[in-house]
Amino acid sequence: MSQDKIDIKDVTPKQFNPKTHKSSSDRFNPNSGIYVRQSKGTFQKLRRYGAWFLLALFVLTPWISFGDRQAILLDIGSQQFNFFGTTLFPQDLTLLALLFVIAAFGLFFITTFLGRVWCGYLCPQTVWTFMYIWFEEKLEGPANKRRKQDQMKMTSNLLLRKALKHLAWIAIALATGITFVGYFVPVKELVVDFFTFNSDFLPAFWVIFFAGCTYGNAGWMRSIVCLHMCPYARFQSAMFDKDTYIVGYDPKRGETRGPRSHKKDPKTLGLGDCIDCNLCVQVCPTGIDIRDGLQYECINCGACIDACNETMDKMGYEKNLISYTTEHKLAGHKTHIMRPKLIGYGLVMLLMMGIFFVQIISVEPMGLDVLRDRNQLSRINSTGLIENTYTLKIINKTQQSQQYQLSVTGINNLTWYGEQSVNVDAGEVLSVPMSLGAQATELSKTITTIEFKITNSDGQTIKAESRFFKKL
């Protein structure tokens, strides 16, 4: 009988660490607030500057004009989507589907490579949460002070500071709601109408709705959204592997952890580099202890890295006890950056981007739809010709007024009844009623295929097929 021993894995639940402010109640009780301590450092600067850039882009874009209209306006009511000099219509929305596919595979690619950097640096929930925390810090004080104040009796001074904080939060929420709705309704009119109480019901409703969501999510729910409402936190494990860059703690270097004087050599005390200051926990927006290993709550914001590096500097130790690393690197193995899954996501993303740009280039500056009169297939007119009636819908997708010439082919000696030169305003859909008359001798079939054509002043042409009926 073999005497080989079977490795045993210790599955004993870890004891709750009272110094860590991620308790079981934090996960399910909105009243168990996480008091996030301010963190400064390289990654927080990167996150902050990136957030300011994206916020400026979000807020200022609706105010950019192109010609006599808003540069980017997604006018759902008119079914027109203006992007600077181009107007897209519902039939062009395959482009939007392609954009979503590109964004999805871009997210998969970045997550496989760099973990949840989207969550830590670019996600609106994170950006707005850190903005709200900044106002909280300025008006109520640092995390420890806020924790003590919330356990004390309310004073007039504290009430005033809390009121100012909530007023600031509400102002940011309203600005967010107005800006978001301003992508769908002309923003200049929206601002005036909203604050003069002349706004229509739907725009006003959506401004208040998105303002309420911003105030609730960033002001009150915060990490609860990340932990319990965001699906990305749940399915990210399908994209992670042992070569994915994560925020990780090096236990080989850090353990055994414990406090000590910076003048003493930790090796003589039998200690690792971690001084157990718990700053990495106090600055974490989701309240986890990164020293417990990889956890789905970690959003890769790097706040714990900056806090730990600051402590290492003060102690005179080497930085990056906590760092952006991989599970393979922590285990002492080599990290493989180029791997099949990452290459696959990248290739699909590039393919979708190629298809998207080809479709963008091939978008026609005009559109033509032909509708036959279905009430009467054909009739004999006063001149003895067989006449069919049509409505031509001409779409001007540009931001300038256009003159179009109309023509038809498919039957010899056709007579055109109606306008053959029309002017269409920018972004307008013009309906042109007209009829065609043909000699019976020119019609060899009961149904003949014909082709309508419109040409703009630049010589660009598009065509649309229809049918000419001989039978009465």
Secondary structure as UniProt FT lines:
FT   TURN            18..19
FT   HELIX           24..28
FT   TURN            30..31
FT   HELIX           42..60
FT   HELIX           61..63
FT   STRAND          65..66
FT   TURN            67..68
FT   STRAND          69..70
FT   STRAND          72..75
FT   TURN            76..79
FT   STRAND          80..83
FT   TURN            84..85
FT   STRAND          86..88
FT   HELIX           90..92
FT   HELIX           94..114
FT   HELIX           118..122
FT   HELIX           124..140
FT   HELIX           143..151
FT   HELIX           156..181
FT   TURN            182..186
FT   HELIX           187..195
FT   TURN            196..197
FT   HELIX           201..214
FT   HELIX           215..221
FT   HELIX           223..224
FT   HELIX           225..229
FT   HELIX           232..235
FT   HELIX           236..238
FT   TURN            242..243
FT   STRAND          246..249
FT   HELIX           251..254
FT   TURN            262..263
FT   HELIX           266..269
FT   HELIX           279..282
FT   TURN            285..286
FT   HELIX           290..292
FT   TURN            296..297
FT   HELIX           303..315
FT   STRAND          322..325
FT   HELIX           327..330
FT   TURN            331..332
FT   HELIX           340..362
FT   STRAND          366..372
FT   STRAND          379..380
FT   TURN            382..383
FT   STRAND          386..396
FT   STRAND          402..409
FT   TURN            412..413
FT   STRAND          415..417
FT   STRAND          421..424
FT   TURN            426..427
FT   STRAND          429..438
FT   HELIX           440..442
FT   STRAND          447..455
FT   TURN            457..458
FT   STRAND          461..469
//
